[in-house]
């Protein structure tokens, strides 16, 4: 009995993770590089390891930075019933809702714009460290904007008795099925207005919320309850996760939605990177000198990594 109690205490739901999941974010950033044209792709290929590994930096910052969490989502219903009624520009939204409301209910479209302009400045300065940092960060925020549950107040199904659906959709499904996805998405395009494009992405993503929630609710009502979850052991810890059978059925019912959203994120990220380079005047990147991180930034990065390893998220889980 004591052994059983200890075992149950060690059971950790695998769905208690955030964002696309480290696997998907890193895969998306990695593949976005191959959408880039001549003149910029060489630099990104040389730094593919950094762009891939650091795709998850914004999620790690959520363990150390109190301002990070709202940069990943937009709870549309807490702004307006209709996403089209939300002011697109930051100053207009700030005047209408106030800073506290914005930081509570999410600012991802404006964060995409801010990070984009930071990347433009980094390109113009030919600062290799900042180009890589802001490229990785921008890829993360754009990736999050393609996740339906990042656009709703019911972000983890907590309002509809579907707790766990967030990471189920964005982490479990890609990890199980993305090896069969078609990731040939074409070449990056120039984006004339990065903020308007961010809102265009979010409006489409938000239109998928009802399907994500409704399909899972209907499946849960008919699927044998004893087969919904499975357990596996990793590093002496028992992980609770949605079973392969349940995951496959849900994935099939959504008819390639996860694949389409990953594909869209890959192309959009490449397009934002390319557009930032163009807006910076298309600086020569072939012989770009790799600058070293300054001591202050290095100290901050080490602090974030330490906080991440300690495992306490600041703000909401999703």
C-alpha positions in Angstrom: 0.0 0.0 0.0 2.9 2.3 0.9 4.5 1.5 -2.5 1.3 2.4 -4.3 1.0 5.7 -2.5 4.5 6.6 -3.4 3.9 5.6 -7.0 0.8 7.7 -7.3 2.6 10.7 -5.9 5.2 10.3 -8.6 2.6 10.3 -11.4 3.0 13.5 -13.3 0.5 14.4 -16.0 2.5 14.8 -19.2 0.0 17.4 -20.4 1.2 19.9 -17.7 3.6 21.6 -20.1 3.3 24.8 -22.0 3.3 26.2 -25.5 3.8 24.1 -28.7 6.0 22.0 -26.5 9.8 22.1 -26.8 9.8 19.5 -29.5 7.3 21.4 -31.8 8.8 24.8 -31.3 12.3 23.6 -32.1 11.1 21.7 -35.1 9.2 24.7 -36.4 12.1 27.2 -36.0 14.4 24.7 -37.6 12.3 24.1 -40.7 11.6 27.9 -41.1 15.2 28.3 -42.0 14.7 26.4 -45.2 12.1 28.8 -46.5 14.7 31.6 -46.7 16.1 32.9 -50.0 19.7 33.5 -51.1 21.3 36.3 -49.2 20.0 35.3 -45.8 19.7 31.5 -45.7 23.5 31.0 -45.4 23.6 32.9 -42.1 20.7 31.0 -40.6 22.0 27.6 -41.8 25.4 28.3 -40.1 23.5 29.1 -36.9 20.8 26.4 -37.2 21.7 24.9 -33.9 21.2 28.2 -32.0 17.9 29.0 -33.8 16.6 25.5 -33.0 17.7 25.2 -29.4 16.8 28.7 -28.4 13.3 28.4 -29.9 12.1 27.7 -26.4 13.8 30.6 -24.6 10.6 32.6 -24.2 9.0 29.6 -22.4 12.1 29.4 -20.1 11.8 33.1 -19.3 8.3 32.4 -17.9 10.1 30.9 -14.9 12.0 34.1 -14.2 10.3 37.1 -15.8 6.9 38.3 -14.4 6.2 40.1 -17.7 6.7 37.1 -20.0 3.5 35.1 -19.7 1.1 37.4 -21.5 3.4 37.7 -24.5 2.4 34.2 -25.5 -1.4 34.5 -25.8 -4.5 36.6 -26.4 -7.7 35.7 -24.4 -10.0 37.1 -27.1 -13.3 36.7 -25.1 -11.8 38.8 -22.2 -11.4 41.7 -24.7 -14.4 41.5 -27.0 -16.9 38.9 -28.2 -15.6 39.5 -31.7 -11.8 39.5 -32.3 -12.4 42.1 -35.1 -13.5 44.6 -32.4 -10.1 44.6 -30.7 -8.0 47.7 -31.7 -5.1 46.5 -33.8 -2.6 49.1 -32.6 -1.0 49.0 -29.2 -1.7 52.6 -28.2 -5.4 52.3 -29.2 -5.7 49.1 -27.2 -3.9 50.6 -24.2 -6.3 53.6 -24.3 -9.3 51.4 -24.4 -8.4 48.6 -21.9 -5.5 49.9 -19.8 -2.1 48.2 -19.2 -3.3 45.9 -16.4 -6.0 44.4 -18.6 -3.6 43.9 -21.5 -1.0 42.2 -19.3 -3.7 39.9 -17.8 -5.3 38.8 -21.0 -2.4 38.6 -23.4 -0.5 40.7 -25.8 0.9 38.3 -28.4 0.1 40.3 -31.6 1.9 43.3 -30.2 4.7 41.2 -28.9 5.2 39.9 -32.4 5.4 43.4 -33.7 7.9 44.5 -31.0 10.2 41.5 -31.5 10.0 42.1 -35.3 11.3 45.7 -35.0 14.0 44.5 -32.5 15.1 42.1 -35.2 15.1 44.8 -37.9 17.4 46.9 -35.6 19.7 43.9 -35.0 20.0 43.3 -38.8 20.7 47.0 -39.4 23.5 47.0 -36.7 24.8 43.6 -38.1 24.8 42.4 -34.5 24.9 38.6 -34.8 24.0 37.8 -31.2 20.9 40.0 -31.3 19.9 38.7 -34.8 19.9 35.2 -33.5 18.2 36.1 -30.2 15.3 38.0 -31.8 15.0 35.5 -34.6 14.5 32.6 -32.1 12.1 34.7 -30.0 10.1 35.9 -32.9 9.7 32.3 -34.2 8.4 31.3 -30.8 5.8 34.0 -30.5 4.6 33.4 -34.1 4.4 29.7 -33.4 2.2 30.4 -30.3 -0.1 32.6 -32.4 -0.9 29.5 -34.5 -2.1 27.5 -31.5 -6.0 27.9 -31.1 -5.9 27.5 -27.3 -3.5 30.5 -27.1 -6.4 32.7 -28.4 -9.2 31.9 -25.9 -10.0 32.4 -22.2 -10.8 28.7 -22.1 -7.1 28.1 -22.7 -6.9 24.7 -21.1 -10.5 23.6 -21.3 -10.9 24.6 -17.7 -14.3 26.1 -18.4 -15.7 23.0 -20.2 -14.3 20.1 -18.1 -11.5 19.5 -20.6 -8.5 20.2 -18.5 -5.3 19.0 -20.2 -6.5 19.7 -23.8 -4.0 22.5 -24.2 -0.8 20.5 -24.2 -2.7 17.5 -25.7 -3.3 19.5 -28.9 0.0 21.3 -29.1 2.5 18.9 -27.6 1.2 15.3 -27.5 -0.2 15.3 -31.0 2.8 16.7 -32.8 5.2 14.4 -30.9 3.1 11.4 -31.9 2.3 12.2 -35.5 4.5 15.0 -37.0 6.9 12.4 -38.6 4.2 11.9 -41.2 3.5 15.6 -41.8 4.5 17.3 -45.1 6.7 20.2 -44.1 7.6 21.4 -47.7 5.9 24.8 -47.4 7.5 26.9 -50.1 9.5 30.1 -49.9 9.3 33.0 -47.5 7.3 36.1 -48.7 7.8 39.7 -47.8 5.4 41.0 -45.2 4.4 44.7 -45.7 2.8 45.2 -42.4 4.0 42.8 -39.6 1.2 43.9 -37.1 -1.6 43.4 -39.6 -0.2 40.1 -40.5 0.0 39.1 -36.8 -3.7 39.9 -36.5 -4.5 38.0 -39.6 -2.8 34.9 -38.2 -4.6 35.3 -34.9 -8.0 35.7 -36.4 -7.6 32.5 -38.4 -6.2 30.7 -35.4 -9.1 31.8 -33.2 -11.6 30.5 -35.7 -10.4 27.0 -34.9 -11.1 27.1 -31.2 -14.6 25.7 -31.4 -13.5 22.8 -33.5 -10.6 22.0 -31.1 -12.9 21.9 -28.0 -16.0 20.4 -29.6 -14.4 17.5 -31.3 -12.5 16.5 -28.1 -15.7 16.8 -26.0 -17.6 14.6 -28.3 -14.8 12.0 -28.4 -14.5 12.0 -24.6 -18.2 11.3 -24.3 -18.0 8.2 -26.5 -14.5 6.8 -26.0 -14.0 4.1 -23.3 -12.9 6.0 -20.2 -10.4 3.3 -19.1 -8.6 3.7 -22.5 -8.3 7.5 -22.6 -5.0 7.7 -20.8 -1.8 5.6 -20.7 1.2 5.6 -18.3 4.9 5.4 -19.0 8.0 5.6 -16.8 10.7 8.1 -17.5 13.6 8.7 -15.1 11.9 6.8 -12.3 8.8 8.9 -12.7 5.4 7.7 -14.0 3.9 10.0 -16.6 0.2 10.2 -17.3 -0.6 11.0 -20.9 -3.4 10.6 -23.5 -3.3 7.2 -24.9 -2.1 6.5 -28.5 -5.6 5.3 -29.4 -7.4 8.3 -28.1 -4.8 10.7 -29.6 -5.0 9.0 -33.0 -8.8 9.3 -33.1 -8.8 12.9 -32.0 -6.0 13.7 -34.5 -7.9 12.1 -37.3 -11.2 13.8 -36.5 -9.5 17.2 -36.8 -8.4 16.3 -40.4 -4.8 17.5 -40.4 -5.4 20.7 -38.4 -2.3 20.4 -36.4 -0.2 19.7 -39.5 -1.7 22.8 -41.3 -1.0 25.0 -38.3 2.6 23.8 -38.0 3.1 24.3 -41.8 1.6 27.8 -41.6 3.8 28.7 -38.6 6.9 27.6 -40.5 6.2 29.7 -43.5 5.2 32.8 -41.5 8.3 32.6 -39.3 10.5 32.5 -42.4 8.6 35.3 -43.9 9.0 37.5 -40.8 12.7 36.8 -40.7 13.1 37.6 -44.4 11.0 40.8 -44.1 13.0 42.1 -41.2 16.2 41.6 -43.2 14.7 43.5 -46.2 13.4 46.3 -43.9 16.9 46.6 -42.5 18.3 47.3 -46.0 19.3 43.7 -46.8 22.7 43.9 -45.0 25.5 41.5 -46.1 25.5 38.5 -43.7 28.1 36.3 -45.3 31.0 37.5 -43.3 29.1 38.7 -40.3 31.3 38.8 -37.2 29.8 36.7 -34.3 29.8 39.0 -31.3 30.0 37.6 -27.9 27.2 38.0 -25.3 28.1 40.8 -22.9 28.5 39.9 -19.2 25.2 41.4 -18.1 23.2 39.4 -20.7 25.2 36.3 -19.9 24.3 36.7 -16.2 20.6 37.2 -17.1 20.6 34.1 -19.3 22.2 32.0 -16.5 19.6 33.3 -14.0 16.8 32.3 -16.4 18.2 28.9 -16.9 18.6 28.4 -13.1 15.0 29.4 -12.5 13.8 27.2 -15.3 15.6 24.2 -13.8 13.9 24.9 -10.4 10.6 24.5 -12.3 8.2 27.2 -10.9 6.3 29.0 -13.6 5.4 32.7 -12.9 1.8 33.4 -13.9 -0.7 30.9 -15.3 0.4 27.5 -16.6 -0.9 28.1 -20.1 
